[in-house]
């Protein structure tokens, strides 16, 4: 499992946009992934909530990582859907994703995105996506 996490971390840290946002890969295993982000002012929109684009990034990237791990290699998002449930206004966001159905060339994955403030975790978004293997 540690090798899988280290490989995933290497891939994650090679993503300039993830590094720009300040995202972190905090878990990667055969069961799925967790991405985290400490919220800063530049992540917020005019009402003080985390911008939907930041939440969308977390959904897209966590879904793709979960699908890639399930498919055993490099992967890309074919499509995804995101439902915003509540405004994200915590100091940290956490996206947890896992594969729900895995075929030879694609995986359907889902994710939950939580807004965290202290010990309180609020589900703020749900996502589902189709992830495709690259080069198969």
N, C-alpha and C positions, 0 to 999 in steps of 0.2 A: 504493500500500500504506500509506503514511504516513497518508493521509486515513482509511482504514479503521480503522487503529489508534487515531487520535485520536477518531473517532466512537465506537468501542467503549469507549475509556477514559472518555469523557463519560458514556455509559450506565452503565458500571460504577461510577463515582464517585457516581452518583445513587442507588445502592442503599445505604440506611442499614445494613442488616444486614452487608453486605460490609465497610463502613467500621468498624462495631462490632467485627468479628472481626479486623480488621487485614489483610485479604486484599489482594493486589495483582494487577492484570492486567499480566502481563509480556510477553505476545505475543498479537497478534490479526492474523490474515491469512486469506486465502482457504483456506489449508491447515489452519487450526484455531487453537486458543487455548492459552495456558498461564496458569494462575493459581498464585500462590505465597503462602505464609503462613509468617511467622516464628513458631515455636512459643513460646508463653508458658505460664506455670503455669496460667492460667485456661482453657487449651485442653485440659488433661489430666484424666484420670479418676483414680480412687483407686489404680491400680497404676502410675501415672506415664506411661502411654501417652497419645497424643493420643486424645481422646474420639471415638467413632464418629460422633457428630453433626457434628463438625467435618469429618471425612473425607467424610461424606455431603453436607455443604454444598458442598465443593469439587467433588465429582462432579456434583451437580445443576447448579451454576452454570456449570461448564466445559462440560458437555454442552449446556446451553441456549445459551450463547454460540456454540459451534461450530455448532449447528443454525441459530441466527439468522443467522449469517454466510453459511451455505450456502444458506439460504432467501431471503436478501436483504432481511431486515427484522426487525421485532419478532417475538419468539417466546416460547413458554411450554413448560414440560415437561409432556408428557402422561403419561409414566410413565418410571421408571428402575429398574434393578436394580444392586445393588452387591455384589461379593464382597470381603470382607476377607481378605487373604492372610497378612499378618504384622502384628504390632503396629507402629504408627508411633511411633518413639521418637527420632527425629532432632531437630535444631534448626530444620529447615525442611521444609515440605511443598511439593510441586509437582504440579499436576494438568494433564495434557496431554490435550486432547480434539480429535477431528476427526470430520467427517461421513463415514459409510461408504456411505450410500444416500440420495439426495435426490430427492423427488418435488415435485409442485406445491405441496402443502400440508403435507407433513411430511418430516422427516429422521430417520434412525436414526443415532445417533452413539455413539462409544465413547470411554472415557477410561482413562488409566493414572495412578495416584496414587503418587508416590514419597516416601519418607521420606529426607531428606538429612542427613548428618552429615559435614562436611568434604568430601572427595572421594568418599565412599561414598554411592551411591544404591541404595535398596532398594525394589523394587516392593511396596507394601503393600496396594493395592486396585485392582480393575478394575471399571469401570462401563459400562453400556450403557443408552441411553435413546431414547425417541421424542419428538421435539421438533416442535411444531406452530406454524405461522405464525398470527399474530394479525391478524384483520381481513381474511383472504383468503377 
